[in-house]
Amino acid sequence: MNAAAPLINPAGEKIRFTDLEPLICDAANMVDVLLENCETHFAKSDDASIIITATEANRVFFIASQAELLVGKVKKAYYEAWDNERGEGGLPIAGQLGTLIAAHVVALAAYDATPGDNPKSPAVARANALVTKTRQALFDHRPTNMAEAARKGEFMASCRTFIEWDDFDQVQLINALTPKERP
């Protein structure tokens, strides 16, 4: 396999976390076979010397090499899935939360792109208002589950408008990260 080629799932899409199970199971099974072979050939109850044939040694070495190869594939697939499922700001961009995060990232980039020579200019005021609006929309959005709350918290902890601005209270922050109750 080409090391630079991206991994794809059976549907031909970029690999995601949900695609990792078969690869993880293959690696775990290979390690299990390796340990079984090691136990068969090397676990002795007395102090006797351990002697295995060249064929047995080659088999154990082959299994160990396959286990190492599979673990390397799992590691590569994990980091690719991590990158594929994470968007700008370090979070998955999906659903309403993803839309809100993306809008805030875009608004913040537009604000950063405004000329800084006149902080009271209409362009700066508009950009600032949009950043404030998208930030408030993120505060007001209630996560649907704990995983989404974690992703939202991660974004908020990495975004300067939530780190540096101190115009919110603890209750607002707790509500922003608490999943809404189901009906």
N, C-alpha and C positions, 0 to 999 in steps of 0.2 A: 504494500500500500504506500502510495506517495505521501510523505510526511506533511507536505504543504496542502494536499487536497482536503477540503472540508469533509467531515463525516456527514452522511445523509441517512435518514431513516428509510424503512422499506417503501414509503410513499414517495420517495425522491425529494423530500423536504430537508431543510437543515435539521440537525439532530437537536432534540429537546430532552429535558430531564426524564420525561415519561418514556423515552426511547432507550434509556440506559439499563433497564432491568435485565434484558436477556444477556447483555454484555457482562454485567456484574455477576449474574448467575453462572455464566460460562467461566469467568475468572475464579469464582469461589469453588466451583466443581473441580477445576484444574488443580487448585491448591489442595483440595481434599484428596484427589488422586495422588498428588505428590506426597502428602503427609502419610497416606496409606502405604505407599511404596517405601518411604523412609522407615516407617514402623516395621514393615515386613523385613527389610534388609538390614536395618541398623539397631533396632531395639532388642537388646539382649539382656537377659537377667543376670548373667554372670560376667566375669571379667575376660571372657574369651575374645580372641581377636575376631574382627569382623572381616569376612572375605566375601566379595561378590564377584560374579563373572563380569567380563567385559561387556557382554550383552546387557546384563542387569544394570551395570553402571551407565551405559549409554542410554538405556530406557529412563533411568532416574534423571540423568542430565537433560534428556529431551523433554521430559515432563516439566522440569524446573524452568527450562527455556520457554516452553509454551506458557507456563504460568506467568513468567516475567513479561512476555509479549502481551498477554491478555490484560494484565494489570496496567501496562503502559497504554493500551488502547482505552481502558476504562478511564484512566487519568486524562488522556487527550479528549475523550468524548465528554467527560465532565466539564472541562474548561470550555469546550466549544458550546455545549448546551448552556453553560453559564453566560457566555457572551451572546448567544443567539436569543436568550430569553430576557436579556437586560437591555434596556434602552438608555437614552440620554438621561443623565442624572443617576445612573446606577440601578435603575429599577425596571422591572418588566413594564412595557407600555402596552397595556391591554385594558379593555373595559373603560368604565367611567373614570376610575382613578388614573389610568394611563392617559386618558384624554386630558384630565386636569393637570397632571404632571407635565405633559408635553406642552400644554398651553402656557404654563408658568415658565418653563424653560425657554420657550420662544419669546415670551414677554420680557424675561430677564435679559436675554440676548439682545433684544431690540433696545432695551434701556441702556445696556452697556455700549451699544453702537451709537448712541446719540452723542453729539459733540458736547464735551464737558466745559466749554468756555463760558456758557451762560446757563447756570442751573435753573433759572426761572423762565427759560424759553418755553413757548407752547409745545414744542416737540418733546422736551424733557418732561414737562408736566403730563402730557398724554402718555408717554412711556411709563412714567412713575405710576400714574393712575391704573394702567393696565397691569403692571406688576402687582400693585396692591389688590386689585380685583381678583386676579388669578390666585394670589396667595390666600385671600379670604375664602375663595371657592374651595381650595384645598382644606382649609380649616373646617369649613362647613360640611364637607363630604364625610359621611360616616362609613367606615369600612364595612364590608359585608361579612368578613370572617377574620380570624386571627392572622392568617397568612397575609391578607391584604393590609391589615393593621401594621404588621411588621414591615412590609414593603413601603408603606406610607411613612412609617417612623424612620426608616432608613433614609428615604429621600429627604425628609424634613431635617434629619441630623446632618445631611451632607449639603444642604442648600443655605447659602448665606442669608437669605431673607427670613429664614426661621432661626438661624443661629445668632445672627447679629442684631436683628430687630427684636426689641423687648416690649413691644406694645400689645402683648397678650398675657392672659393670666393662666394659672395652673388648671383651672376648671376648663377653659377653652382648649388647652392642650390635651387634657384627659379625654374630653369629648371627641376631639379630632382623631384620637387613636383607639377609641372604644367602638367595637363593632355594634351596629344597630341591632336592636332586637328583631327577631323574626315574628311576623304576625301569627 
